[in-house]
């Protein structure tokens, strides 16, 4: 089975970027997933998310960090 890790970043203007990684074993996929989330936890990007899926599309894990922008915090 192949595991897919997707990183999603949404800027304040709504523009979305995505990075996609594939792994042959789940442990390596989980490692990348948690590395992304470690960065996302302290990111200044308004919406920073990650997910792990199988190559058949099954969602195994997902998490999102939504950070307040300076305009929202006023």
Buried (B, 14 or more C-beta within 10 A) or exposed (E): EEBBBBBBBBEBEEEEEEEEBEBEEBEBBBEBBBEBBEBBEEBEBBBBBBBBBBEEEEEBBEBEBEBEEEEEEE
